[in-house]
């Protein structure tokens, strides 16, 4: 399997707006100018634009933060029961790579399925598929992330995401070997 990058991460938290303040004031991230699943508006119409108006806050209270030219990289969703990682977005190059990844996962005994166009739109990607690691973490494989070239850190930060995306993520798991095997031998890390 050919994973290109760690594209995005979704977390659950009791108060996502506290994460918005922390993300912008402390880390220097920018609120997403449009949240996934909403229209960008009509070009050249100054009265048109995303319903979120560049706040990074979705109607359900989820917060979306951007660190580079991607529409978003980190999401924090309202959740009292599921604080922590809700999903991990791993990028592949194309629809053919996505289909091959699903087939490979199934061939190795892992549940995997292609997502719908609506599910992809709601993550601001072109195509999406779903699986889980041995610890039960939801993995979203995707291609074609929406670009938004207007990143400006409120703290003057310049993040170096580049082709590797977010760079890294730490997972705490009960069965280290099963998860190492999954990420190294199945996903190709």
C-alpha positions in Angstrom: 0.0 0.0 0.0 1.2 3.5 -0.8 0.3 6.0 1.9 1.5 9.5 0.9 0.9 11.4 4.1 -1.0 11.9 7.4 -3.6 14.2 5.9 -5.8 15.0 8.8 -6.9 14.0 12.3 -10.3 14.3 14.0 -10.6 14.5 17.7 -13.6 14.5 20.1 -13.7 16.9 23.0 -16.4 18.3 25.4 -15.7 21.9 24.3 -14.4 22.3 20.7 -14.5 26.1 20.9 -11.8 26.0 23.7 -9.7 24.1 21.1 -10.4 26.9 18.6 -9.0 29.5 21.0 -6.0 27.2 21.9 -5.3 26.3 18.3 -5.3 29.9 17.0 -4.0 31.9 20.0 -1.3 29.4 21.3 -0.4 27.1 18.4 -1.0 29.7 15.6 -3.3 27.6 13.4 -5.9 29.4 11.3 -9.7 28.7 11.5 -10.8 27.0 8.3 -12.2 29.6 5.9 -14.9 27.0 4.9 -15.7 23.9 6.9 -15.9 20.6 5.1 -19.4 20.0 3.6 -20.3 23.6 3.0 -20.3 25.7 -0.2 -17.5 28.2 -0.8 -20.0 30.6 -2.3 -20.2 32.2 -5.8 -16.9 33.5 -7.2 -16.8 37.3 -7.7 -19.9 37.8 -5.5 -18.8 39.6 -2.4 -22.1 38.9 -0.7 -21.6 35.2 -1.2 -19.4 32.9 0.9 -19.3 30.0 3.3 -22.0 29.9 5.9 -19.3 29.6 8.6 -17.9 32.9 7.5 -14.3 31.8 8.1 -14.8 31.1 11.8 -13.8 27.4 11.4 -16.9 26.4 13.3 -19.5 24.1 11.8 -23.2 24.1 12.6 -22.8 21.1 15.0 -20.1 23.0 16.9 -17.2 21.1 15.4 -14.0 23.2 14.9 -11.7 22.9 11.8 -8.2 24.3 11.9 -5.8 24.8 9.0 -2.0 24.9 9.1 -1.1 25.2 5.4 -2.7 25.3 1.9 -5.2 22.5 2.8 -8.8 23.5 3.6 -8.2 21.9 7.1 -5.9 19.5 8.9 -7.3 19.1 12.5 -10.9 18.8 13.5 -12.3 18.8 17.0 -15.9 17.5 17.3 -18.3 17.9 20.3 -18.2 14.7 22.3 -18.7 13.9 25.9 -18.1 10.1 25.6 -15.4 10.0 22.9 -12.7 12.4 23.9 -9.5 11.7 22.0 -8.9 10.5 18.4 -12.1 9.9 16.5 -10.5 9.3 13.0 -7.2 9.5 11.2 -7.0 10.5 7.6 -4.3 8.9 5.5 -3.7 10.1 2.0 -3.2 8.1 -1.1 -2.4 9.4 -4.6 -5.6 8.6 -6.6 -8.8 6.7 -7.0 -6.8 3.7 -8.3 -4.6 3.7 -5.2 -7.7 4.0 -3.0 -9.4 1.1 -4.6 -6.2 -1.0 -4.4 -5.9 -0.1 -0.7 -9.4 -1.3 0.0 -8.8 -4.6 -2.0 -5.5 -5.1 -0.2 -7.0 -4.6 3.3 -9.8 -7.0 2.5 -7.3 -9.5 1.1 -5.4 -9.4 4.4 -8.5 -10.0 6.5 -9.3 -6.4 7.5 -12.7 -4.8 7.0 -12.6 -2.0 4.5 -15.1 -0.2 2.4 -15.3 2.6 -0.1 -17.2 5.7 1.0 -19.8 7.6 -0.8 -19.4 10.9 -2.7 -21.3 12.7 0.1 -19.0 11.2 2.7 -16.0 12.4 0.7 -17.5 15.9 0.3 -18.1 16.1 4.1 -14.4 15.6 4.6 -13.4 18.0 1.7 -11.8 15.2 -0.3 -12.5 13.7 -3.7 -12.7 10.0 -2.6 -12.7 8.2 0.8 -12.6 4.7 2.2 -12.9 3.3 5.7 -11.1 0.8 7.9 -9.9 0.3 11.5 -6.5 -0.5 13.0 -6.3 -3.4 15.5 -6.8 -1.0 18.4 -10.1 0.1 16.9 -9.0 3.5 15.7 -11.0 4.6 12.7 -8.8 5.1 9.6 -10.0 7.1 6.6 -8.1 6.6 3.4 -8.6 9.4 1.0 -7.3 11.2 -2.1 -7.9 14.6 -3.6 -7.9 16.9 -0.6 -9.4 20.4 -1.1 -6.8 23.1 -1.3 -7.2 26.6 0.1 -4.1 28.7 -0.6 -5.0 31.5 1.8 -3.3 30.4 5.0 -2.3 33.1 7.4 -1.4 32.3 10.9 -2.9 34.7 13.5 0.4 34.3 15.4 2.7 34.7 12.4 3.6 31.0 12.4 4.9 29.2 9.3 4.2 25.5 9.5 6.1 23.0 7.3 3.5 20.4 6.4 4.6 19.7 2.8 4.2 16.4 1.1 4.2 14.5 4.5 1.1 16.2 5.9 0.9 16.5 9.7 4.1 14.6 10.2 3.3 12.3 13.1 0.7 11.1 15.5 1.1 9.1 18.8 -1.2 6.2 19.4 -1.5 4.5 22.8 -2.5 0.9 22.2 -2.9 -2.3 24.3 -1.4 -4.6 21.7 1.7 -2.9 20.4 2.8 -5.8 18.1 -0.6 -6.1 16.3 -0.7 -2.4 15.7 3.0 -2.3 14.6 2.3 -5.1 12.1 -0.8 -3.3 10.8 0.9 0.1 10.3 4.2 -1.4 8.9 3.2 -4.6 7.2 -0.3 -3.7 5.9 -0.2 0.1 5.5 3.4 0.2 4.5 4.8 2.7 7.1 
